Amino acid sequence: MKFLLGVIFALSFICCRANMAKPYNEGSEHSLLLFGKEVSVNKEFIKINVIKDTSALSEHFYLAHYLISYELNAAQNQLLPLLFIAIDLENKPVIKLNGKVIQIEDLKKKYAKDSLGQYSFIKPYRNDEVNIFYKKDESKTVSISNLVYFNANVIAGKNVITVEYNASLGNNNFGFVRNFDLEYALFPSKYWKSFGPIHIELNIPKELGMKSSSIGNPEVNDQKYSWVLNQVPEEDLKISLGPNLPFLAKILIAISPFGIAILFTLGTIFIHYKKVKNHRKSLKTSYNWALAIGIFLVPVLFYTVYFSSFSLIDWILGDISLDKHGYVFLFIFTLPVFWIIYGLFSWAVDISLKSKFKPKAELIV
């Protein structure tokens, strides 16, 4: 039995994932501001509003609107060069210093003049790419065109810099429902002169729920999730979101179509065994049709329940069903293997039962 289930599981794992289409859409990559040691960051507030994307031409379903503010303290008036990673943002960031808009500069021209040399954690790589080191031996290669660069004329004392933009969320193309991943790089804070608390606030639509978070459990107030980070976490911010599911759909998805089919098949195998055993126990000499019928039906019923489970779960989910499950139909090609293995297994069981219940020889006096 263990061997049979192992073979079925291995074959289903391979076949159910046989998919040549792209299974996942990457979201935007972006980060905190990269500061040098010239200023102290007293505190930071990251407000993220997940909103529906109403653009007819957009491939996205939701956007994350970021409004990030930094309260920093400078020892003197100075021109402070700042930058952050901004890969595949949905719009040009709006940056303000103490309420006034700051223009984003052409980093390629600046880079040609080696203006990034002051950042010890940014090193030239090749062509227009640089390596940003967030650990001694670990770095991220980024194109110059994916860095937002600007100069801030900070004043002595308190300053507030705000950065506002829209970012896309990562999402899957296959499965029962479309889930979303919100990612944000926190590693630049490791290079700040000082580290104040980071306040994070996430607001999501009512039809969505938070599935997991890399920064621990938040305080929850309706659809608002809040965190306060008093130290730099080991991981960057990653939050998974998904649609709120009907209770029955949650249970069936947790079991999975394969699990549902296995549970049903175990029941049919038990019934098959009882029928075969009863035939041998009754000492009938006729052909054991229960054995043959079961060998044919049990694998067929397994596949019938397996494929039907997908349709059942999609039906329960209704409009939120993604209704895309990869090339699961390839699973049907394992049916002959299932027939052979289950047939040999059933035949061996029948031989054992036949030997156990064979008629006892009468004692001749």
C-alpha positions, -999 to +999 in steps of 0.1 A: +000+000+000+028+025+009+046+017-024+013+022-044+006+056-028+042+066-032+042+059-069+009+078-074+021+108-055+054+109-074+037+107-107+011+133-098+038+157-085+056+155-119+025+157-141+005+183-122+034+207-125+041+201-162+035+237-173+053+257-200+035+289-192+049+315-168+034+306-134+042+338-116+043+375-123+071+394-105+061+426-088+081+458-083+114+458-065+121+488-043+138+497-011+143+522+017+165+553+010+202+546+010+218+571+034+254+576+042+266+584+077+260+621+074+226+621+091+207+603+118+173+587+110+151+594+140+120+575+127+104+563+096+068+557+086+058+534+057+021+536+047+009+511+021-025+512+006-034+482-016-059+495-042-077+480-072-060+487-105-087+503-126-065+508-157-081+489-186-047+482-202-030+470-171-020+434-165-022+439-127-052+435-104-041+455-074-015+482-069+003+491-037+004+529-031+034+538-010+038+569+011+071+568+030+084+595+053+118+598+070+125+621+099+162+627+100+185+650+119+215+667+102+244+683+121+246+711+096+232+725+063+245+703+035+237+688+001+229+652+007+229+628-023+203+600-018+190+571-038+168+540-036+161+509-057+131+513-080+126+484-104+093+483-124+075+510-105+041+519-119+048+557-119+075+582-114+081+587-076+072+621-061+099+631-036+096+660-012+120+676+013+103+696+041+072+699+019+089+710-013+092+687-044+127+676-053+136+668-089+150+633-097+184+636-115+200+616-144+220+591-125+239+579-156+256+613-159+262+614-122+276+578-122+300+587-150+315+613-127+318+587-099+294+606-076+284+573-060+319+567-047+309+580-012+287+549-008+311+521+004+284+495-003+279+504-040+305+491-064+308+492-102+299+459-118+297+461-156+284+485-182+256+504-165+252+479-136+264+482-100+265+458-070+247+469-039+262+450-009+238+444+020+261+419+037+299+415+034+297+388+008+262+392-005+251+418-030+223+427-055+231+437-090+210+466-102+210+486-133+217+523-129+184+530-147+166+512-118+180+535-091+163+568-082+189+595-075+183+630-061+200+657-040+185+669-008+195+703+006+190+694+043+191+720+070+207+717+104+183+699+127+151+681+118+142+673+082+114+653+067+117+635+034+087+619+018+086+595-011+053+585-029+047+561-057+027+531-069+042+496-071+029+464-086+024+432-066+037+398-075+009+373-083+004+337-095-011+326-128-022+291-118-040+276-089-075+280-074-072+317-065-049+346-074-026+354-044-005+385-042+030+392-027+041+426-015+078+430-011+100+459+001+137+459+008+146+470+043+183+462+042+195+499+035+186+508+071+217+488+081+239+515+067+222+544+085+242+563+112+213+556+136+182+536+135+149+548+148+117+528+149+101+519+115+063+522+116+045+502+090+008+505+082-009+483+056-045+490+044-061+464+022-095+460+005-122+441+024-122+412-001-085+405+007-069+390+038-033+388+050-019+352+047+016+357+061+042+383+070+080+382+073+080+407+101+058+389+126+022+394+136+007+428+133-019+448+153-052+445+134-080+470+132-105+460+106-085+461+074-056+480+088-024+461+098+003+478+119+039+469+129+066+488+148+102+476+141+127+486+167+155+468+151+165+458+115+148+424+108+169+396+092+145+394+063+131+422+041+094+430+043+073+404+025+036+402+030+013+376+012-023+386+005-051+365-008-089+366-013-112+357+016-124+321+009-156+303+018-152+280+047-158+248+027-134+259+000-107+264+026-111+229+038-111+213+003-081+234-008-062+224+024-069+187+016-062+193-021-077+174-050-050+147-047-058+143-010-095+141-017-089+114-043-066+095-020-092+095+008-119+083-015-096+057-030-087+043+004-124+038+009-129+020-024-098-002-018-112-012+015-146-022-001-127-040-029-107-059-003-139-069+016-155-082-016-125-102-026-122-116+010-159-125+012-156-144-021-126-164-009-141-169+026-173-184+011-151-210-007-168-204-040-151-220-069-164-196-095-142-169-110-136-140-086-153-112-106-149-088-076-112-089-081-113-080-118-140-054-115-121-037-086-088-037-104-105-018-132-127+005-112-105+017-083-079+035-105-107+049-127-126+062-097-094+078-083-089+098-115-126+107-117-127+121-081-093+138-087-104+158-117-139+164-104-124+180-072-109+208-092-143+216-107-161+213-074-136+237-056-138+262-086-176+261-084-176+268-046-151+297-051-173+313-077-160+346-092-127+345-073-117+312-088-087+315-111-098+283-129-063+276-141-045+245-129-016+239-153-015+208-174-033+185-148-048+165-177-013+150-182-020+131-150-043+108-169-013+092-187-003+076-154-035+055-154-020+025-171+008+024-145-018+026-118-037-003-133-006-024-135+006-017-099-028-020-084-036-051-103-004-068-091-011-057-056-047-070-057-037-102-073-011-108-045-037-101-018-062-125-035-036-153-036-029-147+001-066-149+009-071-180-013-043-197+006-058-186+040-093-198+033-087-229+011-108-259+020-094-282+047-087-317+036-112-342+052-097-368+075-103-403+061-109-429+088 
